[in-house]
Amino acid sequence: MTDTTKVALVTGAARGIGLATAKRFLQEGWRVALLDIDGPAQKAAVAAIAKPDATLAITADVADPQAVAGAVQLLAERFGRIDALVNNAGTAVFKPLLETSHDEWQRVLAVNLGGPFLLTNLAAPVMAETGGGAVVNITSISGLRASTLRVAYGTSKAALAHLTKQQAVELAHLGIRVNAVAPGPVDTAMAKAVHSPEIRADYRDAIPLERYGLEEELADAIFYLCSERSSYVTGQVLGVDGGFEATGIGLPTLRRSLPGR
């Protein structure tokens, strides 16, 4: 008898938002394929989850068409279906515009934009076989607001937001919804490593909620967009950023003067 338990494919799932999202699906009784370019870290994450019947570790570079095709085939053979795809894998080069090389530009776009294009194109036919599903692309507030040192990263995420809308329009007839989540600053291990105390203070001053987001908060938003609770939502970019994108010059002095503070 065919197993009807839903299946999610999460990329960039060895750590951070991707791993938190994979765990969120598992909490809801889904089976999950966790894909990452870092094979050892991916296998360690799956081993730590300790649910071998419900998980599958896949090592692949999302910018490699052959590797992506092999990953989707492996998943289809193991679990027989795909109900959700979370395109979370990403890379960044933090350099000034005039110091960013063509190779660096190309790599960032290949992973952040090309990866979701390749994976969605290959996963969509598998989704359609069981009536459709949901795709969530992880963009960024950097795709909505320009920021220093993010010419390749921000541009790739802005393009991914439009790709999300294009995919939503063209895949709707297959029963596939496509949305995006745009994280603001999130308290990942990477952020803790590269954000100095001064940068963290600057972000807190610019964010109305005055804190970094948590990986689990992003996972909750992603899961919502993959669930039946969002069955009439497609083509949208949901900012999960503590109000960062909505605010102007977030002067903390003025905020602290508000009634009730």
Summary of the structure (lengths in Angstrom):
residues: 261
radius of gyration: 18.5
end to end distance: 59.6
largest distance: 63.6
contacts: 873
relative contact order: 0.13
helix: 51%
strand: 16%
